[in-house]
Amino acid sequence: MRTLVEIGRETYGHDDRAINKHSERKYRDADGNFYVLSRTLDGCPPFFEAYGPYRPEHQGALPRLRVMRQECWGDGWTWQKAVRVFCRELNATTSNG
């Protein structure tokens, strides 16, 4: 089982230039791969998306991860539930960095 270390949190879209609002949590595993768990804040209800694995030198669109065989999932879920299901999909646990 891999361990994902949380390495950052950001929220986007709190200005007039944004297309939508979302919040992200970024993770790294021991092999140097990165993952992103993103929650769309202006969806009704809010939903989650996941990306990874990717390397620091990656350019372009991030590889999308399917969770529960879906690209968008967890309508209205809490972060805690979404992280738990995201980790189960990756056979991982989390640790705050």
C-alpha positions as CSV (number, residue, x, y, z in Angstrom):
1,M,0.0,0.0,0.0
2,R,1.4,3.4,-0.9
3,T,1.3,6.5,1.3
4,L,0.2,9.8,-0.2
5,V,1.7,12.9,1.6
6,E,-0.4,16.0,1.3
7,I,1.8,18.8,0.0
8,G,-0.5,21.6,-0.6
9,R,-4.0,23.1,-0.7
10,E,-5.3,25.9,-3.0
11,T,-8.6,27.5,-3.8
12,Y,-9.3,29.1,-7.2
13,G,-11.9,31.3,-8.7
14,H,-12.5,34.1,-6.2
15,D,-12.2,36.8,-8.9
16,D,-14.1,38.0,-12.0
17,R,-11.6,36.3,-14.4
18,A,-12.4,32.7,-13.2
19,I,-14.5,30.3,-15.2
20,N,-15.5,28.3,-12.1
21,K,-14.5,27.9,-8.4
22,H,-12.7,24.9,-7.1
23,S,-10.5,23.7,-4.3
24,E,-7.6,21.4,-4.7
25,R,-5.5,19.1,-2.5
26,K,-2.2,17.9,-3.9
27,Y,-0.4,14.7,-2.9
28,R,3.0,13.1,-3.5
29,D,3.9,9.4,-3.1
30,A,7.3,7.9,-2.2
31,D,8.1,7.2,-5.9
32,G,7.8,11.0,-6.7
33,N,4.4,10.8,-8.4
34,F,1.9,13.6,-7.9
35,Y,-1.9,13.4,-7.5
36,V,-4.6,16.1,-7.3
37,L,-8.0,15.8,-5.7
38,S,-10.2,18.7,-6.9
39,R,-13.6,19.8,-5.7
40,T,-15.8,22.0,-7.9
41,L,-17.3,24.6,-5.5
42,D,-19.9,26.1,-7.8
43,G,-21.5,22.8,-8.9
44,C,-24.9,22.0,-7.6
45,P,-24.1,19.9,-5.6
46,P,-20.3,20.3,-5.5
47,F,-18.4,17.3,-7.0
48,F,-14.9,15.9,-7.0
49,E,-12.4,15.0,-9.8
50,A,-9.0,13.3,-9.4
51,Y,-5.8,13.5,-11.5
52,G,-2.5,11.6,-11.6
53,P,-0.1,10.0,-11.4
54,Y,2.2,12.5,-13.0
55,R,5.8,13.6,-12.6
56,P,7.1,17.1,-11.7
57,E,8.2,17.6,-15.3
58,H,4.8,16.8,-16.8
59,Q,3.5,19.4,-19.3
60,G,-0.1,19.8,-20.6
61,A,-3.3,18.4,-19.3
62,L,-3.0,16.2,-16.3
63,P,-4.0,12.5,-16.6
64,R,-7.5,12.1,-15.2
65,L,-8.2,9.3,-12.7
66,R,-11.5,7.6,-12.6
67,V,-12.9,7.0,-9.2
68,M,-15.8,4.5,-9.0
69,R,-15.4,4.3,-12.8
70,Q,-16.4,8.0,-13.1
71,E,-14.5,11.2,-14.0
72,C,-16.8,13.3,-11.8
73,W,-18.1,11.8,-8.6
74,G,-19.0,12.4,-5.0
75,D,-21.8,14.9,-5.5
76,G,-22.2,16.8,-2.2
77,W,-19.7,14.6,-0.3
78,T,-17.4,16.0,2.4
79,W,-13.6,16.2,1.9
80,Q,-13.2,13.4,4.4
81,K,-15.4,10.9,2.5
82,A,-13.9,11.9,-0.9
83,V,-10.3,11.4,0.4
84,R,-11.2,8.0,1.8
85,V,-12.7,6.8,-1.5
86,F,-9.9,8.4,-3.6
87,C,-7.3,6.5,-1.4
88,R,-9.2,3.2,-1.6
89,E,-9.2,3.6,-5.4
90,L,-5.4,4.0,-5.4
91,N,-4.8,1.4,-2.6
92,A,-3.2,4.2,-0.5
93,T,-3.4,6.0,2.8
94,T,-2.7,9.7,3.4
95,S,-0.3,11.5,5.7
96,N,-0.1,15.2,6.1
97,G,3.3,16.6,5.1
